[in-house]
Amino acid sequence: MGDTNRQVIERLYEDVWNGKNPNTAEELVHDAYVIHDRELAEELQGPDLYNALASSTRELFSNLSFTIEDVVAADDEVALRWTMVGTHEGRLFGVEPTGERVELAAIEINRFEDGQLIETWTQSDQLGLMGQVGALSEIN
């Protein structure tokens, strides 16, 4: 029997999001993979979408690192609470790069099918991130 769903998501974060081995997505992400509430998901799916999400995040934030804080697995779903840290190096929320270290917390639910990641829902602290890069002053 292959990796458990928990092991799959942990490998994906270490290899793809933390940049150790982006090719892992080809093995562990289902061809029909989708993520909800991301514009990029309208254009891509499967491992291409997963890798594009990670690489576009790395373009915005250098020294990018994801830490999984909590994992809860049940049936075909794995819930995560994670923290991302990185240096703001790309245009974000209409704000030019600040070069400042930022931190983003999130909770996500991942659904698996046949040992591969097929669907993700994420809720992240976008308002907190906006504050860290100075985007909130742009709204006022």
SEKOL-262141 format. One record per residue (C-alpha): x, y, z; residue in one letter; residue number from 0. Coordinates in Angstrom, 2 decimals, m for minus. Example, Ala and Ser with C-alpha at 12.3 -4.5 7.8 and 13.67 -1.06 7.14 Angstrom:
! SEKOL-262141
<tivo><x>12.30</x><y>m4.50</y><z>7.80</z><residu>a</residu><num>0</num></tivo>
<tivo><x>13.67</x><y>m1.06</y><z>7.14</z><residu>s</residu><num>1</num></tivo>
END
This chain:
! SEKOL-262141
<tivo><x>0.00</x><y>0.00</y><z>0.00</z><residu>m</residu><num>0</num></tivo>
<tivo><x>1.28</x><y>3.47</y><z>m0.86</z><residu>g</residu><num>1</num></tivo>
<tivo><x>1.68</x><y>6.53</y><z>1.30</z><residu>d</residu><num>2</num></tivo>
<tivo><x>m1.17</x><y>7.52</y><z>3.56</z><residu>t</residu><num>3</num></tivo>
<tivo><x>m3.00</x><y>10.71</y><z>2.61</z><residu>n</residu><num>4</num></tivo>
<tivo><x>m1.24</x><y>12.47</y><z>5.49</z><residu>r</residu><num>5</num></tivo>
<tivo><x>2.16</x><y>11.39</y><z>4.17</z><residu>q</residu><num>6</num></tivo>
<tivo><x>1.20</x><y>12.50</y><z>0.66</z><residu>v</residu><num>7</num></tivo>
<tivo><x>0.30</x><y>16.05</y><z>1.76</z><residu>i</residu><num>8</num></tivo>
<tivo><x>3.41</x><y>16.29</y><z>3.93</z><residu>e</residu><num>9</num></tivo>
<tivo><x>5.58</x><y>15.24</y><z>0.97</z><residu>r</residu><num>10</num></tivo>
<tivo><x>3.84</x><y>17.75</y><z>m1.30</z><residu>l</residu><num>11</num></tivo>
<tivo><x>4.54</x><y>20.59</y><z>1.13</z><residu>y</residu><num>12</num></tivo>
<tivo><x>8.16</x><y>19.61</y><z>1.64</z><residu>e</residu><num>13</num></tivo>
<tivo><x>8.91</x><y>18.87</y><z>m2.00</z><residu>d</residu><num>14</num></tivo>
<tivo><x>6.71</x><y>21.27</y><z>m4.00</z><residu>v</residu><num>15</num></tivo>
<tivo><x>5.96</x><y>24.23</y><z>m1.71</z><residu>w</residu><num>16</num></tivo>
<tivo><x>9.35</x><y>24.25</y><z>0.03</z><residu>n</residu><num>17</num></tivo>
<tivo><x>11.09</x><y>23.61</y><z>m3.31</z><residu>g</residu><num>18</num></tivo>
<tivo><x>12.90</x><y>20.35</y><z>m2.50</z><residu>k</residu><num>19</num></tivo>
<tivo><x>11.52</x><y>18.43</y><z>m5.52</z><residu>n</residu><num>20</num></tivo>
<tivo><x>8.72</x><y>20.06</y><z>m7.57</z><residu>p</residu><num>21</num></tivo>
<tivo><x>8.42</x><y>16.90</y><z>m9.72</z><residu>n</residu><num>22</num></tivo>
<tivo><x>6.69</x><y>15.19</y><z>m6.78</z><residu>t</residu><num>23</num></tivo>
<tivo><x>3.44</x><y>16.82</y><z>m7.94</z><residu>a</residu><num>24</num></tivo>
<tivo><x>3.50</x><y>14.66</y><z>m11.08</z><residu>e</residu><num>25</num></tivo>
<tivo><x>3.32</x><y>11.57</y><z>m8.89</z><residu>e</residu><num>26</num></tivo>
<tivo><x>1.04</x><y>12.70</y><z>m6.05</z><residu>l</residu><num>27</num></tivo>
<tivo><x>m1.42</x><y>15.18</y><z>m7.62</z><residu>v</residu><num>28</num></tivo>
<tivo><x>m4.39</x><y>13.79</y><z>m9.56</z><residu>h</residu><num>29</num></tivo>
<tivo><x>m4.81</x><y>14.88</y><z>m13.20</z><residu>d</residu><num>30</num></tivo>
<tivo><x>m8.22</x><y>16.34</y><z>m12.28</z><residu>a</residu><num>31</num></tivo>
<tivo><x>m6.89</x><y>18.33</y><z>m9.27</z><residu>y</residu><num>32</num></tivo>
<tivo><x>m8.66</x><y>21.62</y><z>m8.54</z><residu>v</residu><num>33</num></tivo>
<tivo><x>m8.31</x><y>24.28</y><z>m5.86</z><residu>i</residu><num>34</num></tivo>
<tivo><x>m11.31</x><y>26.37</y><z>m4.98</z><residu>h</residu><num>35</num></tivo>
<tivo><x>m11.30</x><y>30.19</y><z>m4.91</z><residu>d</residu><num>36</num></tivo>
<tivo><x>m8.14</x><y>30.69</y><z>m6.97</z><residu>r</residu><num>37</num></tivo>
<tivo><x>m8.28</x><y>32.41</y><z>m10.37</z><residu>e</residu><num>38</num></tivo>
<tivo><x>m5.47</x><y>30.22</y><z>m11.68</z><residu>l</residu><num>39</num></tivo>
<tivo><x>m7.74</x><y>27.19</y><z>m11.26</z><residu>a</residu><num>40</num></tivo>
<tivo><x>m9.90</x><y>28.50</y><z>m14.10</z><residu>e</residu><num>41</num></tivo>
<tivo><x>m7.01</x><y>28.02</y><z>m16.54</z><residu>e</residu><num>42</num></tivo>
<tivo><x>m5.16</x><y>24.95</y><z>m15.24</z><residu>l</residu><num>43</num></tivo>
<tivo><x>m5.78</x><y>21.72</y><z>m13.37</z><residu>q</residu><num>44</num></tivo>
<tivo><x>m3.86</x><y>18.69</y><z>m12.14</z><residu>g</residu><num>45</num></tivo>
<tivo><x>m0.12</x><y>18.75</y><z>m11.36</z><residu>p</residu><num>46</num></tivo>
<tivo><x>0.31</x><y>21.79</y><z>m13.65</z><residu>d</residu><num>47</num></tivo>
<tivo><x>m2.06</x><y>23.80</y><z>m11.47</z><residu>l</residu><num>48</num></tivo>
<tivo><x>m0.43</x><y>22.62</y><z>m8.25</z><residu>y</residu><num>49</num></tivo>
<tivo><x>3.07</x><y>23.49</y><z>m9.48</z><residu>n</residu><num>50</num></tivo>
<tivo><x>1.89</x><y>26.84</y><z>m10.86</z><residu>a</residu><num>51</num></tivo>
<tivo><x>0.40</x><y>27.79</y><z>m7.50</z><residu>l</residu><num>52</num></tivo>
<tivo><x>3.64</x><y>26.98</y><z>m5.71</z><residu>a</residu><num>53</num></tivo>
<tivo><x>5.91</x><y>28.69</y><z>m8.26</z><residu>s</residu><num>54</num></tivo>
<tivo><x>3.79</x><y>31.85</y><z>m8.40</z><residu>s</residu><num>55</num></tivo>
<tivo><x>3.92</x><y>32.02</y><z>m4.60</z><residu>t</residu><num>56</num></tivo>
<tivo><x>7.72</x><y>31.62</y><z>m4.69</z><residu>r</residu><num>57</num></tivo>
<tivo><x>7.88</x><y>34.52</y><z>m7.20</z><residu>e</residu><num>58</num></tivo>
<tivo><x>6.06</x><y>36.76</y><z>m4.71</z><residu>l</residu><num>59</num></tivo>
<tivo><x>8.05</x><y>35.64</y><z>m1.69</z><residu>f</residu><num>60</num></tivo>
<tivo><x>11.74</x><y>34.76</y><z>m1.66</z><residu>s</residu><num>61</num></tivo>
<tivo><x>13.14</x><y>32.57</y><z>1.12</z><residu>n</residu><num>62</num></tivo>
<tivo><x>9.74</x><y>30.89</y><z>1.13</z><residu>l</residu><num>63</num></tivo>
<tivo><x>9.11</x><y>28.28</y><z>3.79</z><residu>s</residu><num>64</num></tivo>
<tivo><x>5.95</x><y>26.43</y><z>4.79</z><residu>f</residu><num>65</num></tivo>
<tivo><x>5.57</x><y>24.78</y><z>8.19</z><residu>t</residu><num>66</num></tivo>
<tivo><x>2.70</x><y>22.39</y><z>8.85</z><residu>i</residu><num>67</num></tivo>
<tivo><x>1.51</x><y>23.19</y><z>12.37</z><residu>e</residu><num>68</num></tivo>
<tivo><x>m1.36</x><y>20.66</y><z>12.68</z><residu>d</residu><num>69</num></tivo>
<tivo><x>m2.71</x><y>17.76</y><z>10.65</z><residu>v</residu><num>70</num></tivo>
<tivo><x>m6.05</x><y>16.00</y><z>11.06</z><residu>v</residu><num>71</num></tivo>
<tivo><x>m6.80</x><y>13.11</y><z>8.73</z><residu>a</residu><num>72</num></tivo>
<tivo><x>m10.11</x><y>11.29</y><z>8.32</z><residu>a</residu><num>73</num></tivo>
<tivo><x>m11.29</x><y>9.05</y><z>5.51</z><residu>d</residu><num>74</num></tivo>
<tivo><x>m10.30</x><y>10.70</y><z>2.20</z><residu>d</residu><num>75</num></tivo>
<tivo><x>m9.60</x><y>14.16</y><z>3.66</z><residu>e</residu><num>76</num></tivo>
<tivo><x>m6.65</x><y>15.78</y><z>5.41</z><residu>v</residu><num>77</num></tivo>
<tivo><x>m6.99</x><y>19.14</y><z>7.16</z><residu>a</residu><num>78</num></tivo>
<tivo><x>m3.91</x><y>21.26</y><z>7.74</z><residu>l</residu><num>79</num></tivo>
<tivo><x>m3.04</x><y>24.38</y><z>9.67</z><residu>r</residu><num>80</num></tivo>
<tivo><x>0.11</x><y>25.85</y><z>8.19</z><residu>w</residu><num>81</num></tivo>
<tivo><x>2.30</x><y>28.92</y><z>8.40</z><residu>t</residu><num>82</num></tivo>
<tivo><x>4.14</x><y>30.44</y><z>5.46</z><residu>m</residu><num>83</num></tivo>
<tivo><x>7.05</x><y>32.82</y><z>5.91</z><residu>v</residu><num>84</num></tivo>
<tivo><x>8.94</x><y>34.62</y><z>3.20</z><residu>g</residu><num>85</num></tivo>
<tivo><x>10.30</x><y>37.94</y><z>2.00</z><residu>t</residu><num>86</num></tivo>
<tivo><x>7.89</x><y>40.13</y><z>0.02</z><residu>h</residu><num>87</num></tivo>
<tivo><x>9.61</x><y>40.37</y><z>m3.40</z><residu>e</residu><num>88</num></tivo>
<tivo><x>6.69</x><y>40.64</y><z>m5.85</z><residu>g</residu><num>89</num></tivo>
<tivo><x>3.81</x><y>43.02</y><z>m6.50</z><residu>r</residu><num>90</num></tivo>
<tivo><x>0.96</x><y>42.00</y><z>m4.18</z><residu>l</residu><num>91</num></tivo>
<tivo><x>m2.44</x><y>43.62</y><z>m3.56</z><residu>f</residu><num>92</num></tivo>
<tivo><x>m1.26</x><y>46.51</y><z>m5.76</z><residu>g</residu><num>93</num></tivo>
<tivo><x>1.75</x><y>47.11</y><z>m3.51</z><residu>v</residu><num>94</num></tivo>
<tivo><x>5.32</x><y>47.11</y><z>m4.82</z><residu>e</residu><num>95</num></tivo>
<tivo><x>7.76</x><y>44.73</y><z>m3.10</z><residu>p</residu><num>96</num></tivo>
<tivo><x>8.72</x><y>45.85</y><z>0.41</z><residu>t</residu><num>97</num></tivo>
<tivo><x>11.59</x><y>43.42</y><z>0.99</z><residu>g</residu><num>98</num></tivo>
<tivo><x>10.02</x><y>42.76</y><z>4.41</z><residu>e</residu><num>99</num></tivo>
<tivo><x>9.59</x><y>39.33</y><z>5.98</z><residu>r</residu><num>100</num></tivo>
<tivo><x>5.92</x><y>38.34</y><z>6.09</z><residu>v</residu><num>101</num></tivo>
<tivo><x>3.99</x><y>35.52</y><z>7.68</z><residu>e</residu><num>102</num></tivo>
<tivo><x>0.71</x><y>33.99</y><z>6.52</z><residu>l</residu><num>103</num></tivo>
<tivo><x>m1.39</x><y>31.52</y><z>8.49</z><residu>a</residu><num>104</num></tivo>
<tivo><x>m3.97</x><y>29.27</y><z>6.86</z><residu>a</residu><num>105</num></tivo>
<tivo><x>m6.22</x><y>26.28</y><z>7.31</z><residu>i</residu><num>106</num></tivo>
<tivo><x>m6.97</x><y>24.02</y><z>4.40</z><residu>e</residu><num>107</num></tivo>
<tivo><x>m8.86</x><y>20.84</y><z>3.64</z><residu>i</residu><num>108</num></tivo>
<tivo><x>m7.48</x><y>18.46</y><z>1.04</z><residu>n</residu><num>109</num></tivo>
<tivo><x>m9.44</x><y>15.62</y><z>m0.53</z><residu>r</residu><num>110</num></tivo>
<tivo><x>m7.74</x><y>12.53</y><z>m1.93</z><residu>f</residu><num>111</num></tivo>
<tivo><x>m8.74</x><y>9.94</y><z>m4.49</z><residu>e</residu><num>112</num></tivo>
<tivo><x>m6.76</x><y>6.76</y><z>m5.09</z><residu>d</residu><num>113</num></tivo>
<tivo><x>m3.82</x><y>8.07</y><z>m3.06</z><residu>g</residu><num>114</num></tivo>
<tivo><x>m3.55</x><y>11.35</y><z>m4.98</z><residu>q</residu><num>115</num></tivo>
<tivo><x>m4.55</x><y>14.89</y><z>m4.04</z><residu>l</residu><num>116</num></tivo>
<tivo><x>m7.62</x><y>15.85</y><z>m6.09</z><residu>i</residu><num>117</num></tivo>
<tivo><x>m9.20</x><y>18.89</y><z>m4.38</z><residu>e</residu><num>118</num></tivo>
<tivo><x>m8.22</x><y>21.71</y><z>m1.97</z><residu>t</residu><num>119</num></tivo>
<tivo><x>m10.13</x><y>24.38</y><z>m0.04</z><residu>w</residu><num>120</num></tivo>
<tivo><x>m8.00</x><y>27.02</y><z>1.71</z><residu>t</residu><num>121</num></tivo>
<tivo><x>m8.81</x><y>29.86</y><z>4.11</z><residu>q</residu><num>122</num></tivo>
<tivo><x>m5.83</x><y>32.10</y><z>4.77</z><residu>s</residu><num>123</num></tivo>
<tivo><x>m5.32</x><y>35.34</y><z>6.69</z><residu>d</residu><num>124</num></tivo>
<tivo><x>m5.25</x><y>37.58</y><z>3.61</z><residu>q</residu><num>125</num></tivo>
<tivo><x>m6.20</x><y>40.65</y><z>5.69</z><residu>l</residu><num>126</num></tivo>
<tivo><x>m3.21</x><y>40.07</y><z>7.97</z><residu>g</residu><num>127</num></tivo>
<tivo><x>m0.96</x><y>39.68</y><z>4.93</z><residu>l</residu><num>128</num></tivo>
<tivo><x>m2.35</x><y>42.90</y><z>3.44</z><residu>m</residu><num>129</num></tivo>
<tivo><x>m1.46</x><y>44.71</y><z>6.66</z><residu>g</residu><num>130</num></tivo>
<tivo><x>2.08</x><y>43.36</y><z>6.62</z><residu>q</residu><num>131</num></tivo>
<tivo><x>2.79</x><y>44.63</y><z>3.09</z><residu>v</residu><num>132</num></tivo>
<tivo><x>1.07</x><y>47.98</y><z>3.61</z><residu>g</residu><num>133</num></tivo>
<tivo><x>m1.92</x><y>47.30</y><z>1.36</z><residu>a</residu><num>134</num></tivo>
<tivo><x>m4.48</x><y>48.37</y><z>3.94</z><residu>l</residu><num>135</num></tivo>
<tivo><x>m3.39</x><y>52.01</y><z>3.65</z><residu>s</residu><num>136</num></tivo>
<tivo><x>m4.17</x><y>51.76</y><z>m0.08</z><residu>e</residu><num>137</num></tivo>
<tivo><x>m7.83</x><y>51.01</y><z>0.74</z><residu>i</residu><num>138</num></tivo>
<tivo><x>m8.43</x><y>54.02</y><z>3.01</z><residu>n</residu><num>139</num></tivo>
END
